[in-house]
């Protein structure tokens, strides 16, 4: 769900030159970032390891200043848009109060080369990703001696995360939805309408015609090509990142990630293309509209200007669902990437609205 834009063309332009060179020109800068972010506290944790979840090998990264802190599991978007290579740019403050877990899902990022794509493709269903997350939580509980975790889902990962909250609320202190998806077809319809209105206001007749030509989408065939057909206009209008249509910095960020070398960056591009192409048609009828009650505290952190996964659809559902407690936080100067766009406000919400839910009664 995150976006492709003509995304993989841009991704190839920005990542291939560095990856193709024998010597990595970003290695010195990456070493500086790694040194700055190194966990040095006596009871800290900083490790990356492989696990097998649902028969697929996947890479897990764990960072935190104190092993006694509660665990926060971050489920990345996409499908295939891993967050591990971006985490260095926003996650470090979280690690003082949470043990933060990033993992590259089946078919994505550093996990992509660990499995045969032809064998993996038939397994790539929403239910399988949900069960992978459940298996990972169980593993983390045992590895670090924890009763429960905080689960945060972003974009496509919010579908996975909310599915876990529905099926296994007993595993969670809270579920946190960011760029929360609720109903794929309704979200696509709302995003397309917004993009078309922006194009009309800008006098962009070409964009209006191309968006109109996508009909009957999101009804009928549900393909990533149709989804990209309107997003390529919506993103420059700010649907993904508020008031910043140029996404060059986003694609450059992984170059400095201590967790991602050139080969990993290359796998990121291949895995993202593979994941979104394989999985997108299987998401057409995913909807949480029938869910009226959750048995876990619920927090939504929504960008006010998010029309990549339209926040208003999530807010409407949030207003109706019942939960032991719930809080919707609007990030007023964000679109789909509030942890990057408003890192201070985002972290403040974690401290104020999420961390207290982990206190044992």
C-alpha positions in Angstrom: 0.0 0.0 0.0 2.7 2.5 0.6 3.2 3.6 -3.0 5.1 2.7 -6.1 4.8 6.0 -8.0 6.6 4.7 -11.1 8.4 3.9 -8.0 10.6 1.2 -9.2 11.9 3.2 -12.1 13.0 5.9 -9.6 14.2 3.3 -7.2 16.4 1.8 -9.9 17.9 5.2 -10.8 18.7 6.1 -7.2 20.0 2.8 -6.0 21.6 0.9 -8.8 24.7 3.1 -9.3 26.0 2.7 -5.8 25.1 -1.0 -5.6 26.8 -1.7 -8.9 30.2 -0.3 -7.8 32.8 -2.6 -6.5 33.5 -0.2 -3.6 30.6 1.2 -1.7 31.0 5.1 -1.7 28.5 5.3 1.2 30.3 3.0 3.6 32.2 5.8 5.5 29.0 7.7 6.1 27.1 4.5 7.0 29.8 3.8 9.6 29.3 7.2 11.2 25.6 6.7 11.4 26.2 3.2 12.9 28.5 4.7 15.5 26.0 7.4 16.4 23.2 4.9 16.8 25.1 2.2 18.6 23.4 0.8 21.7 26.0 1.0 24.5 23.8 0.7 27.6 24.6 -2.3 29.9 21.2 -3.8 29.5 20.7 -2.8 25.9 20.0 -5.0 22.9 21.1 -4.6 19.3 20.9 -7.7 17.2 19.8 -8.9 13.8 18.9 -12.5 13.1 17.0 -14.8 10.8 13.9 -16.7 11.8 11.5 -19.1 9.9 7.9 -17.9 10.1 5.3 -20.0 8.3 8.0 -21.8 6.4 9.7 -18.6 5.1 13.0 -17.3 6.3 12.8 -13.7 7.4 15.2 -11.1 8.8 14.6 -9.5 12.2 16.3 -6.5 13.7 16.0 -5.7 17.4 17.2 -2.5 19.1 16.6 -1.0 22.5 18.5 0.7 25.4 17.0 -1.6 28.1 15.8 -5.1 27.7 13.4 -4.5 30.5 11.4 -2.0 28.4 8.3 -3.2 26.6 8.6 -4.5 23.1 7.2 -2.6 20.1 6.9 -4.6 16.9 6.8 -2.5 13.7 5.0 -4.1 10.7 6.1 -2.4 7.6 4.1 -1.2 4.6 4.1 -1.9 0.9 3.5 -4.7 0.3 7.3 -5.0 0.2 8.1 -1.5 1.4 10.5 -2.4 4.2 11.2 0.2 7.0 14.4 -1.3 8.4 16.6 0.7 6.1 14.8 3.9 7.0 14.6 3.3 10.8 17.9 5.1 11.5 16.3 8.3 10.5 13.4 8.3 13.0 13.5 5.4 15.4 16.4 6.1 17.8 14.3 8.1 20.4 11.8 5.2 20.5 14.6 2.9 21.6 15.0 4.6 24.9 11.6 3.5 26.1 10.8 0.5 23.9 12.7 -2.5 22.5 11.9 -1.9 18.9 11.6 -4.8 16.5 11.7 -4.4 12.7 11.3 -7.4 10.4 11.5 -7.7 6.6 8.3 -9.7 5.7 8.3 -12.7 3.4 9.4 -11.7 0.0 10.6 -8.3 1.0 14.0 -6.5 1.6 16.7 -8.7 3.2 14.2 -11.6 3.4 13.7 -11.6 -0.4 16.9 -13.5 -1.3 16.4 -16.1 1.4 13.5 -17.8 -0.2 12.6 -19.0 -3.7 10.1 -16.5 -5.2 8.2 -19.2 -7.2 7.7 -21.2 -4.0 6.8 -18.2 -1.9 4.3 -16.6 -4.2 1.4 -18.9 -3.5 1.8 -18.4 0.2 1.6 -14.6 0.0 -1.9 -14.0 1.4 -3.1 -11.6 4.1 -3.8 -14.5 6.4 -0.3 -15.8 6.0 1.3 -12.4 6.8 -1.0 -12.1 9.9 0.1 -15.6 11.1 3.7 -14.7 10.4 3.4 -11.8 12.7 1.7 -13.9 15.4 4.6 -16.4 15.2 7.1 -13.6 15.5 5.4 -12.2 18.6 5.4 -15.6 20.2 9.1 -16.0 19.4 9.9 -12.5 20.8 8.0 -13.2 24.0 10.1 -16.3 24.7 13.4 -14.8 23.6 13.1 -11.7 25.7 10.8 -13.0 28.5 7.8 -10.7 27.8 4.1 -11.3 28.4 2.8 -9.0 25.7 4.0 -6.5 23.0 2.8 -3.3 21.4 2.1 -3.9 17.8 2.4 -1.0 15.3 1.2 -1.4 11.7 2.0 1.1 9.0 0.2 1.3 5.6 -0.1 -2.3 4.2 1.4 -3.4 7.6 -1.7 -1.9 9.3 -3.8 -4.5 7.6 -1.5 -7.2 9.0 -1.4 -5.6 12.4 -5.1 -5.0 12.8 -5.7 -8.6 11.7 -3.5 -9.7 14.5 -5.4 -7.5 16.9 -8.7 -9.1 15.8 -7.4 -12.7 16.0 -5.0 -12.6 19.0 -5.7 -9.6 21.3 -4.2 -11.6 24.2 -0.7 -11.0 22.7 -0.9 -7.3 22.8 -0.8 -4.4 25.2 -2.1 -2.2 22.4 -2.5 -1.9 18.6 -1.2 1.2 17.0 -2.4 2.0 13.4 -0.4 4.4 11.2 -1.6 5.2 7.7 -4.3 2.7 8.7 -6.1 0.8 5.9 -9.7 -0.3 6.6 -11.3 -1.2 3.2 -9.1 -1.4 0.1 -11.7 -0.6 -2.5 -13.2 2.3 -0.5 -9.7 3.6 0.2 -8.7 3.5 -3.5 -12.0 5.2 -4.4 -11.5 8.0 -1.9 -7.8 8.5 -3.0 -8.7 8.6 -6.7 -11.5 11.2 -6.1 -9.1 13.4 -4.1 -6.4 13.2 -6.8 -8.9 14.0 -9.5 -10.2 17.0 -7.6 -6.6 18.3 -7.2 -6.0 17.8 -10.9 -9.2 19.7 -11.8 -8.1 22.5 -9.5 -4.7 22.6 -11.1 -6.1 22.6 -14.6 -4.3 19.3 -15.4 -6.6 17.8 -18.0 -4.2 15.0 -18.8 -4.3 13.8 -15.2 -8.1 14.0 -15.1 -8.4 12.0 -18.3 -5.9 9.3 -17.2 -7.7 8.9 -13.8 -11.1 8.7 -15.5 -9.7 6.1 -17.9 -9.0 3.8 -14.9 -12.7 3.1 -14.5 -14.2 0.8 -13.4 -11.3 0.6 -10.9 -11.4 0.1 -8.0 -14.3 -2.1 -9.0 -13.5 -5.0 -11.2 -9.9 -6.0 -11.8 -7.7 -4.9 -8.9 -4.2 -4.5 -10.2 -1.1 -2.5 -9.0 -1.0 -0.9 -12.5 -4.4 0.7 -11.9 -3.4 1.7 -8.4 -0.2 3.3 -9.7 -2.3 5.0 -12.4 -3.8 7.5 -10.0 -1.0 7.6 -7.4 1.5 9.0 -9.9 -0.6 12.1 -9.9 -1.6 12.1 -6.2 1.9 11.9 -4.8 3.1 15.2 -6.4 0.0 16.8 -4.9 1.1 15.6 -1.4 -0.8 12.5 -0.8 2.2 10.6 0.5 4.4 13.3 2.1 2.7 16.6 3.0 4.0 19.6 0.9 7.0 17.6 -0.4 6.3 16.0 -3.7 10.0 15.3 -4.4 10.7 11.8 -3.0 14.4 11.7 -3.8 15.4 11.9 -0.2 13.1 8.9 0.7 14.9 6.7 -1.8 18.3 7.9 -0.8 17.8 7.3 3.0 18.7 3.6 2.9 22.1 4.4 1.4 23.2 5.5 4.9 21.4 2.7 6.8 23.8 0.6 9.1 21.4 -2.3 8.5 21.5 -2.2 4.7 24.5 -2.6 2.4 24.4 -2.2 -1.4 23.2 -5.8 -2.0 20.4 -5.3 0.6 19.3 -2.1 -1.1 19.2 -4.0 -4.4 17.1 -6.7 -2.8 14.8 -4.0 -1.4 13.9 -3.0 -5.0 13.4 -6.5 -6.3 11.5 -7.6 -3.3 9.2 -4.6 -3.4 8.3 -5.2 -7.0 7.8 -8.9 -6.4 5.6 -8.4 -3.3 3.3 -5.7 -4.5 2.7 -7.3 -7.9 2.0 -10.7 -6.3 -0.1 -9.6 -3.4 -2.0 -6.5 -4.6 -4.8 -8.4 -6.5 -5.4 -10.6 -3.4 -6.2 -7.5 -1.3 -9.2 -6.2 -3.3 -11.9 -7.4 -0.9 -10.0 -7.0 2.4 -12.2 -5.0 4.7 -12.5 -4.4 8.5 -15.9 -2.8 8.2 -17.7 -5.8 9.7 -15.4 -5.6 12.8 -17.3 -3.6 15.4 -15.4 -4.6 18.5 -11.8 -5.1 19.5 -10.5 -6.6 22.8 -7.3 -4.6 22.9 -6.6 -0.8 23.4 -6.6 1.0 20.0 -4.5 4.0 19.0 -4.5 5.5 15.5 -1.8 8.0 14.5 -3.1 9.5 11.3 -1.7 12.1 9.0 -4.3 14.8 8.3 -3.3 15.0 4.7 -2.9 11.2 3.9 -4.6 10.3 0.7 -2.3 7.4 -0.2 -4.4 5.4 2.3 -7.0 8.0 3.1 -7.2 8.9 6.8 -10.9 9.8 6.7 -11.8 6.2 5.9 -9.9 5.0 9.0 -11.3 7.8 11.1 -14.9 6.9 10.2 -14.3 3.3 11.2 -12.5 4.3 14.4 -15.5 6.4 15.5 -17.7 3.3 15.4 -15.6 0.5 16.7 -15.6 -0.5 20.4 -12.4 -1.1 22.4 -11.3 -1.2 26.0 -9.8 2.2 25.3 -9.1 4.1 22.1 -7.4 7.3 21.0 -7.1 8.9 17.6 -4.2 11.4 17.2 -4.2 13.7 14.2 -0.7 14.7 12.9 -1.7 18.0 11.3 1.3 18.5 9.1 1.7 14.9 7.8 0.4 12.7 5.1 1.2 9.0 4.9 4.6 9.1 6.7 4.0 10.9 10.0 6.9 9.2 11.8 9.2 10.9 9.3 7.2 14.1 8.7 6.5 14.9 12.3 9.0 12.8 14.3 8.7 14.9 17.5 4.9 14.9 17.6 4.8 11.2 16.7 7.2 10.3 19.5 5.3 12.5 21.9 2.1 10.4 21.1 4.0 7.2 21.8 5.0 8.5 25.2 1.7 10.0 26.1 -0.8 7.5 24.6 1.0 4.2 24.1 3.7 3.7 26.7 1.3 3.9 29.7 -0.7 1.0 28.3 2.2 -1.3 28.9 2.2 -0.8 32.6 1.3 -4.0 34.4 -1.7 -3.6 36.7 
